[in-house]
């Protein structure tokens, strides 16, 4: 019974072997199963593969796991490999049985192992070794399934074995198999050389015998000559028989070696496709999505380089072996009757693999900026992942950079080459030499001082603008490997870039880039993108960009608000499902919002910019609600106590932030007031937290958070007032509302201009607005030595009070009547 074998007293040596499998082998995990599960494991094994063999050779069997997996029981060409593995298993069983000697405790085990070894010899070793491999594979697979099933029921973290591995582990395992196969074919090639040398010697001996025989036959025939002739004929027959055997063996060894090389090349092709078409392409896609703010693991490229270098080494060694086989075949040109010479085809295939590997691993490690301004310095880094392994650094290649249009990129992909001198602009400092960095084993070139001087644009059609036009930077190089045997011309294209000449073109340029990064399909024609996209994908892009820029992403409510704005829908309290709705490129950044002069993207970009530059910390704290409509803000505040306020992004002013607050006047029905939006210019003069501190009637951040708790940590500390070296005192600016002096009380501000006209934030039936137009601002500045106003001073540039025009600095507004 299995439980008896699990509890049997082991040899101390066996125990140490089991303990050495400290990573919890599959068999150790099986031993920890409950009795019912153990009985299921027991049923897996039987006479064909006794459980005693599994138990006492557990370590050896699991160490050979990759070899059990590598053999295909349905592939008859794997018979010899299976026979070798079964022979090793039998040898291990016999050695294990002998190691137990005359121990009475293990007497029955020794007999059982001997019986199993003899059974394997009789039934499988020479007759059908693939059958035993199939049985062992199936037993291990079922055992693993039972163990994992039990562990998953317990919520345990299943340990990975080589039968079911993570993608990275699978690649490493396959590389190990290919390395081993390459070593085996290298050994077989040496044996082939030895046999060929032996054949050459035997052939030389036969030639000498034939020459001697011909000489004897040409002489006078006497008794001595006849005896010598008979002797030579016997030696000739024996020699010819031996030569025939050697020829047969030599041909078989050549064919076996060619088949082994073919199998290696097939596996190389599959693995290379996985590394280049999956892992490397995924890395490039992640690099592109990083342009939209998605997380990006740059270090993954180092792992991919290790795999590519291993591939390059294996390909190069196998290619050398195939060329050696061709050389040997040329020296002794024997071919089987009706046989096909596989070597030229193998050489062609493996050279193509090498070419594909080299050209695919010439990549842009650091992309140039995707919004590129003319006459502005920019950088980029190009890397050849297999450069060090192929010794390309021995003759460092030059890399040249040019800028090409979308049409030129399309033609390049079709023809795999560019017309000499064809480009769409002029780039300064556009050549560099690749350098090998010993510490990192990287062959790369870093362009630090490139600058786009001129750009040649295509003719525009319809509503197209220069910010819709995409270009790409083309990196080109040429180098040789193998002492000039193979010459490679390599090139790679950067992500699409949009060229601008003025800062006001930046928002639309980023719209083009963001849409391309998010929605470009693999293998597309440069640089086509869909005209409309499902809203969830748009929302994911906006969330990634906002989180990258500000530190905190968008909530579900934020996304719904943006959907309503993008689709030009009323923001009703009812939940709307946008899952199956498509947003077009025109709606995204071409068509103005309703009753506005700007597009959805321009509004979002301005909000993201002001949050990144001035509101990052309160936004990350959750103190800024931001994405809430005017009517919704009014409804939220109507049921709040007087002095409750919230911060929202203005609908009417790009990058504007407005304060909405609830005010009740002596028990009368309260009103919600909206402060004219603040912009980046205002925040650069007086930060948001200080503005809120200045307005004493703002008491609670919605729903009921004391404003000191929410914004106190961001207040600007005010130091003691000291005259400067030039005798001037620096003023301190405050935000003041004419007509509002304290927490809810009105005052009469002597210098307030009358009347003031409210500026509305759009929408019918809007609540009253309070104007903070800079043209209405008033400066009230006491004498610098007035001790009644110690909080008037702030660190501004030294100026005489009479020289400072504070009208644009102090926000002054009034409650509309």
PyMOL commands that set and color helices and strands:
alter all, ss='L'
color gray80, all
select helices_A, chain A and resi 2-7+12-20+26-31+35-44+51-56+58-63+65-70+76-99+107-125+129-153+167-217+223-290+300-331+343-360+392-395+406-415+466-468+503-519+535-550+556-566+585-589+600-614+616-621+630-638+680-685+688-694+707-714+774-776+790-792+801-803+806-808
alter helices_A, ss='H'
color red, helices_A
select strands_A, chain A and resi 362-366+371-373+377-384+398-405+425-428+431-433+435-437+442-455+471-481+486-493+498-500+532-534+582-584+644-649+657-663+671-675+700-701+705-706+736-738+769-770+812-814
alter strands_A, ss='S'
color yellow, strands_A
deselect
rebuild
show_as cartoon
